[in-house]
Amino acid sequence: MAAFLLRWLVTTVAVLAAAHVIPGIRYDNWGSLLGASLLLGIINAFVRPVLLLLSIPWIIITMGLFIFVVNALLLMLVAAMVPSFHVDGFWSAFFGAIIVSLVSWLLSSFFRGSDGHIYAITHHSAPAGMKRASARVIK
């Protein structure tokens, strides 16, 4: 539960940063910001992987830049679903999605795993009872 709340907080700060930097993104109250960031996290978890899989040819042709288009469309979808969260147009959503991605990546880089290594916040430890494989490297 703590990891979920931490991820939600990171997404909220990222959306807040995008709303302050991009003039076409705004929210009417804190509740709409929290709702928009929660919905964005849910959509990113369930819908985004399917969209990325379906758009693999475009992602390859544009050398990965089409991922920003997918992120912008998802941000516009969130704005359409949350009544007091507003995105004025595609370009506002496009640059807002870049800001959300950068801030989310930057904040996620500050969290350490139980082994002391820095992982993205989405890193999960091995389930209980699962053994690690050990191997030797022969030079």
Beta strands, then each sheet from edge to edge (+ up, - down):
strand 1: 25-27
strand 2: 85-87
sheet 1: 1+ 2-
end
